[in-house]
Structure formats: C-alpha cells, structure tokens
Amino acid sequence: MPIIPPSPADHEADFVTDSALGIDHATAPDDTRAEDLQAALACLDDAALFISGHDAEDRYREDWSGGRGCPLAVLRPRTPQHVALAIAAVGSLRLPVAIQGGMTGLVGACVPQPGEVVLSLERLNQIEEIDETNQTMTVQAGVKLQEAQEAAAARGLLFPIDIGSKGSCHVGGIIATNAGGNRVLRYGMTRQSVLGLEVVLPDGQIVTNLNKATKDNAGYDLKHLFIGSEGTLGVITRAVFALQPLPRSTQTAIVSVQDFSQVVALLRHCRHRLGPKLTSFEVMWRDFYDIVTRELSIGRPAFPVLGTHLVLVEAMGQDPDVDDEAFANVLGDFLADVPHTDAVLATSIAEASAFWAVREASGEAAAAVKPYAAFDVSLPIASMENWVNRIHGQLDQLGVTRTQTYGHLGDGNLHLVAGYPQDRPELKLQICDLVHRSIGELGGSVSAEHGIGITKKPYLGLSRNPEEIALMQAIKRAIDPHQLLNRNRVFDLP
Ligand SMILES: Cc1cc2nc3c(=O)[nH]c(=O)nc-3n(C[C@H](O)[C@H](O)[C@H](O)COP(=O)(O)OP(=O)(O)OC[C@H]3O[C@@H](n4cnc5c(N)ncnc54)[C@H](O)[C@@H]3O)c2cc1C
C-alpha cells in the first residue's frame, strides 16, 4: 500500500523558523566549488552521478519537516565504491554533506544547509540476496521499505519493520533513524532486526560487516554506533536484515473504551492473553479519530456510540484455523469484564486496511489543522493520562486551537499535534518549549522515534544529560574530525 501523502509543502513545517535554524533560501550555490567537485568526480565516468545545485529538483531540497534548502550539488552514486569515492572527493574539498534517503524524515536533517552537497542514496536500490536458510535479506541502502517487504513476502518471509511512510522511505533511512513504527511491540525497533552493516566513513573508507548470525560478540558491536546516528557518523550503503516467518493469519480489531484506565487494562489483557502474537496496539484519542473519520471522511466511525479512546489491536499467528477464534475470545472476555466497552473485528483484509487507514491518516489530519507544532514523545504509560490531560489544558490556555493525540501506546510512544492561529506564529516556539519541557521533567524522551535532526536540537538536553552529550560529541569528533557528514545535526560541536 503506497502512501498517498500530502506534499511536503502541505505538511506544515516542524521548523521553529527557517532563519532561526540557519536555513537560507536566498544563498545561491557557489559555482566554483561545484565545478571543482565535478572535476574531482569526473574519473567515475557516470553521467547521472552529478547534478548541479541550480538543476536540483525540489525532492532534493525539502523533506517532510517542511524545511527547504538549496544544495551546492547533488551526488547520486550507484555503488558503495562510488559512495566512498564521492565522500573522499567532497572530503578533499572540505565540503559538508547532507545525506538523503527517501526524504520522509520529520526533523529537517536532510534539508541542505548553505554550501552543503547532497548525497542521495536513491540509486543504491538493489536487493542483493534473500537467504531463506538464514532468514536474512542483504539489501542496499536506497531500496524502499515497501519493496523490501514485498520481496520478503514473495519468499514466504516477513520484513519486520513497518511504518506509515513505507512507500517512500529507504532501508538506509530507517537504519539511520532507528525507525519504530507499527510492530515494535513484537519485533522491536529497526536496531533489533539489523544483523550486519556496511558504512562509508567520512574519510572515504568502507567498513563492511555483512554478518548474518544473530550471535556475534567478537569485540565492539560497531553497527550499533551507526544505527540511529542520523547520518552523523557514516553513510550506510548496505545491510543484512533478519527476516521473520511470514504470519499465516492476521487479526485486526478496533476497540472503543470509556477512559484511559480501560486502555491500560486492555493492553495488559492483550499482552497477557496474546503473548508474542500481539503486534500492534495503537491508541487514538477522540481529538484525532473525529478529525479523520468525520472531517476527512477517511474510514468511518466504527460504533454508534464512541468511547473516549479507540484502540487498534492487531495480532499475527501461524495457525489460521484457531487464531481468529482465539483472538475473538480474547476481546470477547475483555468486553464481558469491562463495562461500556465495544469492539469491531475486521472480517476481511479490506476491512483491516480501512481500520489502518484511519490510524495512518496522521499526515492528512495534521495538514487539516495547520499551522501546527507536532510532537513524537515517549513517557512511562503510568504517567500518560495525567500528562495528556495536563498538557491539553495548558495548550488550551496558551491559545492552541485544536489538538490531535494518538500513538503506538504499547511502546510508551505518543504523537501530539497542536494547531494554532495563523496570525500568532510566535506561539509555535512557546508550544514546543512547553511540551518538551514537561516531557523532560517526567524523564521521558523528546524524540521517541523520529530523531533529533535540526528541529529538535534545542531540546536534546532535556532527555540526555551533559555527560551523554559530551560522549556523543567526542565520538563525532573522533570519526568525523572535519564535521563533513550531516554537520550540526543532533547537536552542535563547540
Ligand atoms: C507519513 C509518515 C509516517 C511516518 N511514520 C513513522 C513511524 O511510524 N515511525 C518512525 O520511526 N518514523 C516515521 N516517520 C518518519 C520517517 O519516515 C522515518 O524517520 C524514516 O526512517 C526516514 O527514512 P528516509 O529514507 O525517508 O530517510 P530520510 O528522511 O531521507 O533521512 C532521515 C535521516 O537519516 C539519514 N540517512 C538517510 N539515509 C541514510 C544513509 N543511507 N546513511 C546514513 N544516513 C542516512 C539522513 O541524513 C537523515 O538524518 C514517518 C514519516 C512520515 C512522513
């Protein structure tokens, strides 16, 4: 199912302001530097490798954060060796590089800053091997997530990561951001599925460890340094993913409950009764569900009387003869025990897709309340209800017009969108400060899955202590002393 997103331009900027972030649309690329780079790369003899900044299409200028920049040039290597040579060439000219995957990132990290060369991985798009014995896929960084999922399914295997942007995002991008998504409850974040990795370091060295075994304690497990590092330490060129058996049955339901304590009770019940079969537990508050189903007419309200929260529950199993009935019984027992709850079970793939369409309409829903500030936070489930109620009240007092609240609740991950009046742009910063500070006070994370990039940089210190940030900076200095790759993303170096 490809995503049909509103264009990045419709998707209101998650930026505080472009100027505050040093994004300068007016700066034209420096032609002399671009010509030097083109000359340095001429030996690669690849006519499609180099695009000048003037000719760069919009897709190299803006990601889903809504930020926009102007690259010095765009490089599109088609092999890991060419990535290495390209990085060595830009390094020799001390040109900073913005690494780009599928450009679905939400924190502005891919937007070229003035003077930066874009390195796009879009031509590294080969699935090199599916090893059915080891249940692994060896894949180049620029393969789209959905293509990897489909290729695995065609061999009876499951590519375990699944996120709303799968039609556009790359496997290299999901590794660089350690993406989460809809099946973290069962399969973990992307990190848990990566067995081997190949990266190009800022000096142009290729470091290859395309390991296929789950167990490998031979010294430091270096791949974990690069997974989730948001392109600040190396360019991911290839990876080995652990695949899973393709489930033979899927059960999907929407459950309506009357308060947050019933959401928590349902999560506990499903975990206990479904065990590892539980793949997704997605909660939608009414402020999100009503906009999607009523105003955007995506899906339709599943119940005559709606509760305060709607929960999308999904399980996957290997035994179609018993799984459907077992799932129905699990939910039936919950409804019998907990008053005023209701559930609809999907009886076809089309119905299950319609349930998911509501949850995955987050981009369209946010666009409907723009301008807005969007948040991706995590906090202990026990603190969630109080936090949501308190923050809704505080946002209301601040002048926020509408909120949308939803999330991958089983992982403690909440998304919050706060719409504010068009004529009060100054509110955005106040909203961001308020939400992130309150999360920091509770010991939560200001970025559950989207990363820090540029837009969340001011808030990193709310979720990481000074010693941790100093260690991150020391690692960056050691691996990338000239700050060539994704400079000033995640943190600034003094
Ligand atoms: C509709 C929608 C739904 C989304 N849902 C989720 C979700 O459920 N869970 C979630 O975690 N995220 C989600 N996201 C955010 C985004 O899709 C993910 O962060 C995704 O992993 C980004 O992949 P990409 O290929 O588009 O990377 P890009 O946006 O191109 O890049 C993201 C970061 O990774 C770096 N990078 C990209 N490729 C490489 C590489 N080969 N080597 C080194 N660095 C690289 C970039 O420099 C940048 O820092 C969603 C986004 C949208 C628009």
The ligand as an SDF file (V2000), in Angstrom:
LIG
                    3D

 53 58  0  0  0  0  0  0  0  0999 V2000
    3.5840    9.6820    6.8970 C   0  0  0  0  0  0  0  0  0  0  0  0
    4.8070    9.3860    7.7370 C   0  0  0  0  0  0  0  0  0  0  0  0
    4.7440    8.3910    8.7040 C   0  0  0  0  0  0  0  0  0  0  0  0
    5.8800    8.1040    9.4830 C   0  0  0  0  0  0  0  0  0  0  0  0
    5.7880    7.1350   10.4340 N   0  0  0  0  0  0  0  0  0  0  0  0
    6.8690    6.8300   11.1730 C   0  0  0  0  0  0  0  0  0  0  0  0
    6.7920    5.8130   12.1780 C   0  0  0  0  0  0  0  0  0  0  0  0
    5.7590    5.2060   12.4170 O   0  0  0  0  0  0  0  0  0  0  0  0
    7.9170    5.5320   12.8660 N   0  0  0  0  0  0  0  0  0  0  0  0
    9.0970    6.1880   12.6390 C   0  0  0  0  0  0  0  0  0  0  0  0
   10.0980    5.8730   13.2960 O   0  0  0  0  0  0  0  0  0  0  0  0
    9.1850    7.1760   11.7200 N   0  0  0  0  0  0  0  0  0  0  0  0
    8.1120    7.5090   10.9840 C   0  0  0  0  0  0  0  0  0  0  0  0
    8.1890    8.5030   10.0580 N   0  0  0  0  0  0  0  0  0  0  0  0
    9.4640    9.2590    9.8870 C   0  0  0  0  0  0  0  0  0  0  0  0
   10.3500    8.7400    8.7340 C   0  0  0  0  0  0  0  0  0  0  0  0
    9.5900    8.0870    7.7590 O   0  0  0  0  0  0  0  0  0  0  0  0
   11.4050    7.8080    9.2600 C   0  0  0  0  0  0  0  0  0  0  0  0
   12.2880    8.5370   10.0750 O   0  0  0  0  0  0  0  0  0  0  0  0
   12.2260    7.0940    8.1830 C   0  0  0  0  0  0  0  0  0  0  0  0
   13.0460    6.1500    8.8300 O   0  0  0  0  0  0  0  0  0  0  0  0
   13.0940    8.0170    7.3360 C   0  0  0  0  0  0  0  0  0  0  0  0
   13.5840    7.2650    6.2280 O   0  0  0  0  0  0  0  0  0  0  0  0
   14.0320    8.0110    4.8930 P   0  0  0  0  0  0  0  0  0  0  0  0
   14.6440    7.0250    3.9880 O   0  0  0  0  0  0  0  0  0  0  0  0
   12.9220    8.8080    4.3470 O   0  0  0  0  0  0  0  0  0  0  0  0
   15.1730    8.9420    5.4760 O   0  0  0  0  0  0  0  0  0  0  0  0
   15.4410   10.4660    5.1950 P   0  0  0  0  0  0  0  0  0  0  0  0
   14.2860   11.2870    5.6020 O   0  0  0  0  0  0  0  0  0  0  0  0
   15.9430   10.6550    3.8250 O   0  0  0  0  0  0  0  0  0  0  0  0
   16.6470   10.6980    6.2330 O   0  0  0  0  0  0  0  0  0  0  0  0
   16.4180   10.6200    7.6250 C   0  0  0  0  0  0  0  0  0  0  0  0
   17.7800   10.7140    8.3380 C   0  0  0  0  0  0  0  0  0  0  0  0
   18.5650    9.5810    8.0120 O   0  0  0  0  0  0  0  0  0  0  0  0
   19.7820    9.9800    7.3390 C   0  0  0  0  0  0  0  0  0  0  0  0
   20.0240    8.9910    6.3000 N   0  0  0  0  0  0  0  0  0  0  0  0
   19.1720    8.5770    5.3260 C   0  0  0  0  0  0  0  0  0  0  0  0
   19.7300    7.5970    4.6030 N   0  0  0  0  0  0  0  0  0  0  0  0
   20.9780    7.4000    5.1190 C   0  0  0  0  0  0  0  0  0  0  0  0
   22.0500    6.5170    4.7950 C   0  0  0  0  0  0  0  0  0  0  0  0
   21.9720    5.6460    3.7990 N   0  0  0  0  0  0  0  0  0  0  0  0
   23.1800    6.6000    5.5430 N   0  0  0  0  0  0  0  0  0  0  0  0
   23.3020    7.4650    6.5670 C   0  0  0  0  0  0  0  0  0  0  0  0
   22.2980    8.3230    6.9070 N   0  0  0  0  0  0  0  0  0  0  0  0
   21.1640    8.2840    6.1950 C   0  0  0  0  0  0  0  0  0  0  0  0
   19.5100   11.3750    6.8270 C   0  0  0  0  0  0  0  0  0  0  0  0
   20.6870   12.1220    6.6770 O   0  0  0  0  0  0  0  0  0  0  0  0
   18.6100   11.9200    7.9410 C   0  0  0  0  0  0  0  0  0  0  0  0
   19.3980   12.2840    9.0270 O   0  0  0  0  0  0  0  0  0  0  0  0
    7.0770    8.8340    9.2810 C   0  0  0  0  0  0  0  0  0  0  0  0
    7.1340    9.8300    8.3020 C   0  0  0  0  0  0  0  0  0  0  0  0
    6.0190   10.1130    7.5400 C   0  0  0  0  0  0  0  0  0  0  0  0
    6.1170   11.1810    6.5000 C   0  0  0  0  0  0  0  0  0  0  0  0
  1  2  1  0
  2  3  1  0
  2 52  2  0
  3  4  2  0
  4  5  1  0
  4 50  1  0
  5  6  2  0
  6  7  1  0
  6 13  1  0
  7  8  2  0
  7  9  1  0
  9 10  1  0
 10 11  2  0
 10 12  1  0
 12 13  2  0
 13 14  1  0
 14 15  1  0
 14 50  1  0
 15 16  1  0
 16 17  1  0
 16 18  1  0
 18 19  1  0
 18 20  1  0
 20 21  1  0
 20 22  1  0
 22 23  1  0
 23 24  1  0
 24 25  2  0
 24 26  1  0
 24 27  1  0
 27 28  1  0
 28 29  2  0
 28 30  1  0
 28 31  1  0
 31 32  1  0
 32 33  1  0
 33 34  1  0
 33 48  1  0
 34 35  1  0
 35 36  1  0
 35 46  1  0
 36 37  1  0
 36 45  1  0
 37 38  2  0
 38 39  1  0
 39 40  1  0
 39 45  2  0
 40 41  1  0
 40 42  2  0
 42 43  1  0
 43 44  2  0
 44 45  1  0
 46 47  1  0
 46 48  1  0
 48 49  1  0
 50 51  2  0
 51 52  1  0
 52 53  1  0
M  END
$$$$
